[in-house]
Amino acid sequence: MTGFLLWCLLLFLCWPLALLALVLYPIVWLLLLPFRIVGIAVGGVLELIASIIMLPARVFRYERQRVRP
């Protein structure tokens, strides 16, 4: 909602710039989409590596909790 209100204010102050922003926004979004996808993939790979590294500690902690009554 805030973005829309800011765009309306820009439309009131400088309508050519507001129309240019309205036209360019989808183009910029499409250009940045591959970077978002790469970011999601890299985040997933880093979480996988972290979970593999932490697996022995989690297994030993579970064994210790299970042994003690």
N, CA, C and O atoms as a printed pandas DataFrame, in Angstrom:
     atom_number atom_name residue_name chain_id  residue_number  x_coord  y_coord  z_coord
0              1         N          MET        A               1    0.827   -1.183    0.000
1              2        CA          MET        A               1    0.000    0.000    0.000
2              3         C          MET        A               1    0.877    1.255    0.000
3              4         O          MET        A               1    0.550    2.252   -0.643
4              5         N          THR        A               2    1.993    1.191    0.728
5              6        CA          THR        A               2    2.880    2.349    0.795
6              7         C          THR        A               2    3.471    2.648   -0.570
7              8         O          THR        A               2    3.587    3.808   -0.966
8              9         N          GLY        A               3    3.843    1.596   -1.288
9             10        CA          GLY        A               3    4.402    1.797   -2.624
10            11         C          GLY        A               3    3.407    2.458   -3.558
11            12         O          GLY        A               3    3.770    3.323   -4.355
12            13         N          PHE        A               4    2.148    2.045   -3.457
13            14        CA          PHE        A               4    1.122    2.648   -4.297
14            15         C          PHE        A               4    0.912    4.116   -3.948
15            16         O          PHE        A               4    0.759    4.949   -4.841
16            17         N          LEU        A               5    0.903    4.437   -2.658
17            18        CA          LEU        A               5    0.737    5.830   -2.256
18            19         C          LEU        A               5    1.917    6.691   -2.699
19            20         O          LEU        A               5    1.739    7.838   -3.110
20            21         N          LEU        A               6    3.121    6.130   -2.612
21            22        CA          LEU        A               6    4.285    6.870   -3.098
22            23         C          LEU        A               6    4.208    7.087   -4.608
23            24         O          LEU        A               6    4.586    8.145   -5.110
24            25         N          TRP        A               7    3.713    6.073   -5.331
25            26        CA          TRP        A               7    3.572    6.229   -6.775
26            27         C          TRP        A               7    2.521    7.290   -7.113
27            28         O          TRP        A               7    2.698    8.065   -8.053
28            29         N          CYS        A               8    1.426    7.322   -6.346
29            30        CA          CYS        A               8    0.404    8.358   -6.559
30            31         C          CYS        A               8    0.958    9.751   -6.294
31            32         O          CYS        A               8    0.635   10.699   -7.011
32            33         N          LEU        A               9    1.787    9.877   -5.271
33            34        CA          LEU        A               9    2.423   11.156   -4.994
34            35         C          LEU        A               9    3.357   11.550   -6.129
35            36         O          LEU        A               9    3.385   12.711   -6.539
36            37         N          LEU        A              10    4.119   10.593   -6.636
37            38        CA          LEU        A              10    4.997   10.859   -7.774
38            39         C          LEU        A              10    4.179   11.215   -9.007
39            40         O          LEU        A              10    4.588   12.075   -9.787
40            41         N          LEU        A              11    3.038   10.572   -9.197
41            42        CA          LEU        A              11    2.161   10.886  -10.322
42            43         C          LEU        A              11    1.650   12.313  -10.221
43            44         O          LEU        A              11    1.531   13.013  -11.227
44            45         N          PHE        A              12    1.354   12.730   -9.025
45            46        CA          PHE        A              12    0.870   14.104   -8.822
46            47         C          PHE        A              12    1.988   15.119   -9.042
47            48         O          PHE        A              12    1.753   16.179   -9.622
48            49         N          LEU        A              13    3.195   14.808   -8.589
49            50        CA          LEU        A              13    4.302   15.762   -8.693
50            51         C          LEU        A              13    4.940   15.776  -10.078
51            52         O          LEU        A              13    5.231   16.843  -10.617
52            53         N          CYS        A              14    5.156   14.609  -10.647
53            54        CA          CYS        A              14    5.859   14.526  -11.929
54            55         C          CYS        A              14    5.317   13.322  -12.700
55            56         O          CYS        A              14    5.872   12.226  -12.617
56            57         N          TRP        A              15    4.235   13.526  -13.447
57            58        CA          TRP        A              15    3.570   12.409  -14.101
58            59         C          TRP        A              15    4.417   11.697  -15.146
59            60         O          TRP        A              15    4.264   10.483  -15.282
60            61         N          PRO        A              16    5.320   12.369  -15.914
61            62        CA          PRO        A              16    6.118   11.581  -16.871
62            63         C          PRO        A              16    7.053   10.582  -16.175
63            64         O          PRO        A              16    7.232    9.462  -16.655
64            65         N          LEU        A              17    7.639   10.984  -15.058
65            66        CA          LEU        A              17    8.516   10.091  -14.319
66            67         C          LEU        A              17    7.722    8.922  -13.723
67            68         O          LEU        A              17    8.212    7.793  -13.685
68            69         N          ALA        A              18    6.512    9.191  -13.263
69            70        CA          ALA        A              18    5.671    8.131  -12.714
70            71         C          ALA        A              18    5.286    7.122  -13.794
71            72         O          ALA        A              18    5.287    5.918  -13.538
72            73         N          LEU        A              19    4.961    7.587  -14.979
73            74        CA          LEU        A              19    4.632    6.674  -16.065
74            75         C          LEU        A              19    5.848    5.886  -16.515
75            76         O          LEU        A              19    5.724    4.712  -16.863
76            77         N          LEU        A              20    7.023    6.506  -16.516
77            78        CA          LEU        A              20    8.248    5.797  -16.861
78            79         C          LEU        A              20    8.539    4.708  -15.825
79            80         O          LEU        A              20    8.936    3.598  -16.181
80            81         N          ALA        A              21    8.341    5.026  -14.552
81            82        CA          ALA        A              21    8.547    4.026  -13.499
82            83         C          ALA        A              21    7.546    2.888  -13.650
83            84         O          ALA        A              21    7.889    1.729  -13.413
84            85         N          LEU        A              22    6.324    3.197  -14.036
85            86        CA          LEU        A              22    5.300    2.178  -14.222
86            87         C          LEU        A              22    5.644    1.234  -15.365
87            88         O          LEU        A              22    5.332    0.045  -15.301
88            89         N          VAL        A              23    6.286    1.753  -16.412
89            90        CA          VAL        A              23    6.666    0.934  -17.562
90            91         C          VAL        A              23    7.935    0.143  -17.270
91            92         O          VAL        A              23    8.041   -1.015  -17.672
92            93         N          LEU        A              24    8.905    0.751  -16.572
93            94        CA          LEU        A              24   10.192    0.110  -16.345
94            95         C          LEU        A              24   10.177   -0.912  -15.213
95            96         O          LEU        A              24   11.040   -1.789  -15.179
96            97         N          TYR        A              25    9.226   -0.828  -14.291
97            98        CA          TYR        A              25    9.210   -1.730  -13.142
98            99         C          TYR        A              25    9.135   -3.200  -13.544
99           100         O          TYR        A              25    9.916   -3.995  -13.022
100          101         N          PRO        A              26    8.239   -3.602  -14.442
101          102        CA          PRO        A              26    8.215   -5.033  -14.816
102          103         C          PRO        A              26    9.488   -5.477  -15.536
103          104         O          PRO        A              26    9.914   -6.621  -15.382
104          105         N          ILE        A              27   10.089   -4.601  -16.305
105          106        CA          ILE        A              27   11.321   -4.951  -17.016
106          107         C          ILE        A              27   12.454   -5.175  -16.023
107          108         O          ILE        A              27   13.202   -6.145  -16.144
108          109         N          VAL        A              28   12.584   -4.298  -15.059
109          110        CA          VAL        A              28   13.626   -4.444  -14.036
110          111         C          VAL        A              28   13.368   -5.696  -13.203
111          112         O          VAL        A              28   14.310   -6.405  -12.848
112          113         N          TRP        A              29   12.101   -5.978  -12.885
113          114        CA          TRP        A              29   11.760   -7.178  -12.119
114          115         C          TRP        A              29   12.164   -8.431  -12.880
115          116         O          TRP        A              29   12.706   -9.364  -12.287
116          117         N          LEU        A              30   11.907   -8.467  -14.188
117          118        CA          LEU        A              30   12.290   -9.629  -14.990
118          119         C          LEU        A              30   13.799   -9.765  -15.102
119          120         O          LEU        A              30   14.316  -10.882  -15.129
120          121         N          LEU        A              31   14.512   -8.650  -15.167
121          122        CA          LEU        A              31   15.971   -8.718  -15.237
122          123         C          LEU        A              31   16.585   -9.210  -13.929
123          124         O          LEU        A              31   17.621   -9.874  -13.950
124          125         N          LEU        A              32   15.972   -8.900  -12.806
125          126        CA          LEU        A              32   16.508   -9.301  -11.509
126          127         C          LEU        A              32   16.046  -10.685  -11.070
127          128         O          LEU        A              32   16.572  -11.221  -10.094
128          129         N          LEU        A              33   15.085  -11.271  -11.759
129          130        CA          LEU        A              33   14.552  -12.578  -11.390
130          131         C          LEU        A              33   15.609  -13.684  -11.371
131          132         O          LEU        A              33   15.604  -14.482  -10.434
132          133         N          PRO        A              34   16.518  -13.779  -12.355
133          134        CA          PRO        A              34   17.546  -14.830  -12.273
134          135         C          PRO        A              34   18.441  -14.698  -11.037
135          136         O          PRO        A              34   18.868  -15.707  -10.475
136          137         N          PHE        A              35   18.725  -13.484  -10.615
137          138        CA          PHE        A              35   19.550  -13.288   -9.427
138          139         C          PHE        A              35   18.822  -13.777   -8.177
139          140         O          PHE        A              35   19.453  -14.320   -7.270
140          141         N          ARG        A              36   17.518  -13.594   -8.118
141          142        CA          ARG        A              36   16.753  -14.109   -6.982
142          143         C          ARG        A              36   16.779  -15.631   -6.971
143          144         O          ARG        A              36   16.940  -16.247   -5.917
144          145         N          ILE        A              37   16.620  -16.238   -8.146
145          146        CA          ILE        A              37   16.637  -17.701   -8.233
146          147         C          ILE        A              37   17.997  -18.242   -7.804
147          148         O          ILE        A              37   18.075  -19.226   -7.068
148          149         N          VAL        A              38   19.070  -17.598   -8.265
149          150        CA          VAL        A              38   20.423  -18.017   -7.858
150          151         C          VAL        A              38   20.598  -17.840   -6.358
151          152         O          VAL        A              38   21.212  -18.686   -5.708
152          153         N          GLY        A              39   20.078  -16.771   -5.802
153          154        CA          GLY        A              39   20.171  -16.547   -4.360
154          155         C          GLY        A              39   19.455  -17.620   -3.558
155          156         O          GLY        A              39   19.954  -18.062   -2.523
156          157         N          ILE        A              40   18.290  -18.039   -4.029
157          158        CA          ILE        A              40   17.555  -19.101   -3.344
158          159         C          ILE        A              40   18.333  -20.414   -3.423
159          160         O          ILE        A              40   18.422  -21.153   -2.442
160          161         N          ALA        A              41   18.897  -20.697   -4.603
161          162        CA          ALA        A              41   19.655  -21.944   -4.778
162          163         C          ALA        A              41   20.909  -21.951   -3.910
163          164         O          ALA        A              41   21.213  -22.958   -3.272
164          165         N          VAL        A              42   21.632  -20.844   -3.880
165          166        CA          VAL        A              42   22.848  -20.765   -3.067
166          167         C          VAL        A              42   22.502  -20.886   -1.590
167          168         O          VAL        A              42   23.218  -21.555   -0.843
168          169         N          GLY        A              43   21.429  -20.259   -1.160
169          170        CA          GLY        A              43   21.001  -20.388    0.234
170          171         C          GLY        A              43   20.671  -21.826    0.596
171          172         O          GLY        A              43   21.012  -22.292    1.683
172          173         N          GLY        A              44   20.007  -22.530   -0.314
173          174        CA          GLY        A              44   19.685  -23.925   -0.066
174          175         C          GLY        A              44   20.919  -24.800    0.025
175          176         O          GLY        A              44   21.002  -25.678    0.883
176          177         N          VAL        A              45   21.884  -24.561   -0.861
177          178        CA          VAL        A              45   23.123  -25.340   -0.832
178          179         C          VAL        A              45   23.889  -25.066    0.464
179          180         O          VAL        A              45   24.423  -25.994    1.072
180          181         N          LEU        A              46   23.947  -23.830    0.881
181          182        CA          LEU        A              46   24.653  -23.501    2.125
182          183         C          LEU        A              46   23.963  -24.127    3.341
183          184         O          LEU        A              46   24.634  -24.588    4.265
184          185         N          GLU        A              47   22.634  -24.146    3.343
185          186        CA          GLU        A              47   21.923  -24.811    4.446
186          187         C          GLU        A              47   22.185  -26.308    4.445
187          188         O          GLU        A              47   22.332  -26.916    5.505
188          189         N          LEU        A              48   22.246  -26.910    3.251
189          190        CA          LEU        A              48   22.544  -28.341    3.157
190          191         C          LEU        A              48   23.935  -28.644    3.689
191          192         O          LEU        A              48   24.112  -29.607    4.435
192          193         N          ILE        A              49   24.917  -27.844    3.322
193          194        CA          ILE        A              49   26.289  -28.050    3.801
194          195         C          ILE        A              49   26.348  -27.873    5.324
195          196         O          ILE        A              49   27.005  -28.648    6.019
196          197         N          ALA        A              50   25.664  -26.859    5.828
197          198        CA          ALA        A              50   25.663  -26.636    7.277
198          199         C          ALA        A              50   25.009  -27.801    8.012
199          200         O          ALA        A              50   25.487  -28.208    9.071
200          201         N          SER        A              51   23.925  -28.340    7.463
201          202        CA          SER        A              51   23.269  -29.452    8.139
202          203         C          SER        A              51   24.115  -30.719    8.076
203          204         O          SER        A              51   24.100  -31.515    9.014
204          205         N          ILE        A              52   24.850  -30.919    6.988
205          206        CA          ILE        A              52   25.743  -32.081    6.909
206          207         C          ILE        A              52   26.880  -31.948    7.917
207          208         O          ILE        A              52   27.259  -32.927    8.559
208          209         N          ILE        A              53   27.419  -30.752    8.055
209          210        CA          ILE        A              53   28.515  -30.539    9.011
210          211         C          ILE        A              53   28.024  -30.700   10.445
211          212         O          ILE        A              53   28.751  -31.234   11.283
212          213         N          MET        A              54   26.814  -30.254   10.744
213          214        CA          MET        A              54   26.276  -30.312   12.102
214          215         C          MET        A              54   25.649  -31.664   12.444
215          216         O          MET        A              54   25.295  -31.886   13.602
216          217         N          LEU        A              55   25.499  -32.569   11.482
217          218        CA          LEU        A              55   24.836  -33.841   11.729
218          219         C          LEU        A              55   25.482  -34.662   12.845
219          220         O          LEU        A              55   24.756  -35.161   13.705
220          221         N          PRO        A              56   26.808  -34.828   12.878
221          222        CA          PRO        A              56   27.384  -35.625   13.980
222          223         C          PRO        A              56   27.081  -35.041   15.363
223          224         O          PRO        A              56   26.816  -35.787   16.306
224          225         N          ALA        A              57   27.118  -33.738   15.483
225          226        CA          ALA        A              57   26.827  -33.126   16.781
226          227         C          ALA        A              57   25.380  -33.365   17.178
227          228         O          ALA        A              57   25.095  -33.604   18.351
228          229         N          ARG        A              58   24.473  -33.306   16.232
229          230        CA          ARG        A              58   23.065  -33.548   16.545
230          231         C          ARG        A              58   22.830  -35.008   16.925
231          232         O          ARG        A              58   22.033  -35.299   17.817
232          233         N          VAL        A              59   23.520  -35.919   16.254
233          234        CA          VAL        A              59   23.356  -37.343   16.576
234          235         C          VAL        A              59   23.881  -37.625   17.974
235          236         O          VAL        A              59   23.213  -38.307   18.750
236          237         N          PHE        A              60   25.063  -37.119   18.314
237          238        CA          PHE        A              60   25.625  -37.354   19.646
238          239         C          PHE        A              60   24.784  -36.699   20.729
239          240         O          PHE        A              60   24.621  -37.275   21.805
240          241         N          ARG        A              61   24.250  -35.522   20.479
241          242        CA          ARG        A              61   23.409  -34.862   21.470
242          243         C          ARG        A              61   22.145  -35.683   21.698
243          244         O          ARG        A              61   21.694  -35.804   22.837
244          245         N          TYR        A              62   21.566  -36.248   20.645
245          246        CA          TYR        A              62   20.379  -37.081   20.776
246          247         C          TYR        A              62   20.692  -38.350   21.560
247          248         O          TYR        A              62   19.891  -38.775   22.392
248          249         N          GLU        A              63   21.846  -38.957   21.304
249          250        CA          GLU        A              63   22.230  -40.177   22.028
250          251         C          GLU        A              63   22.399  -39.875   23.516
251          252         O          GLU        A              63   21.957  -40.661   24.354
252          253         N          ARG        A              64   23.023  -38.763   23.854
253          254        CA          ARG        A              64   23.227  -38.400   25.252
254          255         C          ARG        A              64   21.907  -38.155   25.968
255          256         O          ARG        A              64   21.752  -38.541   27.127
256          257         N          GLN        A              65   20.971  -37.528   25.304
257          258        CA          GLN        A              65   19.671  -37.260   25.934
258          259         C          GLN        A              65   18.885  -38.541   26.101
259          260         O          GLN        A              65   18.132  -38.675   27.065
260          261         N          ARG        A              66   19.037  -39.490   25.188
261          262        CA          ARG        A              66   18.295  -40.723   25.256
262          263         C          ARG        A              66   18.840  -41.652   26.343
263          264         O          ARG        A              66   18.077  -42.396   26.960
264          265         N          VAL        A              67   20.155  -41.614   26.580
265          266        CA          VAL        A              67   20.775  -42.509   27.576
266          267         C          VAL        A              67   20.381  -42.090   28.983
267          268         O          VAL        A              67   20.080  -42.943   29.818
268          269         N          ARG        A              68   20.377  -40.800   29.258
269          270        CA          ARG        A              68   20.034  -40.318   30.607
270          271         C          ARG        A              68   18.514  -40.365   30.802
271          272         O          ARG        A              68   17.768  -39.880   29.951
272          273         N          PRO        A              69   18.056  -40.937   31.903
273          274        CA          PRO        A              69   16.603  -41.001   32.153
274          275         C          PRO        A              69   16.037  -39.682   32.643
275          276         O          PRO        A              69   14.836  -39.581   32.895
